[in-house]
Amino acid sequence: MSHHPSGVVPRTPPRGPQALLHCCHPEPALAVTVFVTALAVAAGHGPAGAALALIHI
């Protein structure tokens, strides 16, 4: 078994969906989603228009 010089065994990086969750930033993504939805509603779009705005992000 290979050990790091500090004596700590290195962890295997996550793979698959777990890796995606590990590297994404959900808070900023949620903030952008809320902001774009608020802009769509403020511009007079209804629920369908707000949903279309979200699809185009």
C-alpha positions as CSV (number, residue, x, y, z in Angstrom):
1,M,0.0,0.0,0.0
2,S,1.4,3.4,-1.0
3,H,1.4,6.1,1.7
4,H,1.8,9.8,1.4
5,P,5.0,11.1,2.9
6,S,3.0,12.6,5.8
7,G,1.8,9.0,6.7
8,V,-1.8,9.7,5.5
9,V,-3.3,7.3,3.0
10,P,-4.5,9.4,0.0
11,R,-8.2,9.2,-0.7
12,T,-9.5,8.0,-4.1
13,P,-11.3,10.9,-5.8
14,P,-15.1,10.5,-6.2
15,R,-16.5,9.4,-9.5
16,G,-19.8,9.7,-11.3
17,P,-22.6,11.7,-9.8
18,Q,-20.8,12.1,-6.6
19,A,-17.9,13.8,-8.4
20,L,-20.3,16.2,-10.0
21,L,-21.8,17.2,-6.7
22,H,-18.3,17.5,-5.2
23,C,-17.2,20.0,-7.9
24,C,-20.4,22.1,-8.3
25,H,-21.4,25.1,-6.3
26,P,-25.2,24.8,-5.6
27,E,-25.5,28.1,-3.6
28,P,-24.4,30.4,-6.5
29,A,-26.5,28.3,-9.0
30,L,-29.5,28.8,-6.8
31,A,-28.9,32.5,-6.4
32,V,-28.7,32.9,-10.2
33,T,-31.9,30.8,-10.6
34,V,-33.8,33.0,-8.1
35,F,-32.4,36.2,-9.7
36,V,-33.4,35.2,-13.3
37,T,-36.9,34.1,-12.1
38,A,-37.4,37.4,-10.3
39,L,-36.3,39.3,-13.4
40,A,-38.8,37.3,-15.6
41,V,-41.6,38.0,-13.1
42,A,-40.7,41.7,-12.9
43,A,-40.7,41.9,-16.7
44,G,-44.3,40.7,-16.6
45,H,-43.9,37.1,-17.6
46,G,-46.1,34.6,-16.0
47,P,-45.1,31.1,-14.8
48,A,-44.5,29.8,-18.3
49,G,-42.3,32.8,-19.2
50,A,-40.3,32.4,-16.0
51,A,-39.8,28.7,-16.8
52,L,-38.6,29.5,-20.3
53,A,-36.1,32.0,-18.8
54,L,-34.8,29.3,-16.6
55,I,-34.4,26.9,-19.5
56,H,-32.2,29.4,-21.3
57,I,-29.7,29.8,-18.4
